[in-house]
């Protein structure tokens, strides 16, 4: 998550990290990815598709909501849904699950990647076996999947987080970022745009003093918040672009002397954050509907696995009550703009 309405611009392609490999290995990886679309996805003994969801963490409330959306889509189509995954959001924690799903010959894997590169070799083996791969929430390197279901435009998200906090602070003061894991693709992309936004003259009175990592763990995120405030007594604001992080930070601030003095924004769910908005700990935060994100991933995975689409830019597929969705550049499907939640509207949402 992980998570934090505005006009959309094309999604920035994520760079592929190279380490120790040669050009040939990269080319072979790309060929492996593209060849997967020409093979029929396996079906189960009942002749149905099996769509497996592999979140960053199975015990993260955000992914409980998103994956229930995936279940709604998959089972609504008459296919079989399953969900597996680690309880820790580490780079390598998802690999064994991918390998098991490949052995089980599922039809498609929908994965929110803990690392853009660590899971790619295992996913490529799955794709070579005819299994379709959809990433959602957090992408892999492009050769590791057929489609990426993007929750919102990465640039707009990163910049809007800074814009929200800037308004709350009057564009002055020290700020920190409380992220998820150091290797989370979505977090790092958003942070890149946060830094670029902060470089504008408008924010010359604001200074980013620290990026802390709570590893999408509630207790560690709570402790990191405490540590930030101890290390930087003049801190005025925190951005936490992860639902686990923002909830933990809000819990710490709400019972501390910093309540109302240190502003907090980021990506959170209304149900987690409602009490903190109402008691004045948090003024405003953002998020898309994670249930709709998972639902869109489910529809996309089923469309790929059934052969209705190949996952190429320009193709469209039916996404239930979300209508027809078109595949854009970099084999990406965009869910749409997120929502800013505040005291005036938060009771209108229940997720």
Order of alpha helices (4+ residues) and beta strands (2+ residues): alpha-beta-alpha-beta-alpha-beta-alpha-beta-beta-alpha-beta-alpha-beta-alpha-beta-alpha-beta-alpha-beta-alpha-beta-beta-beta-beta
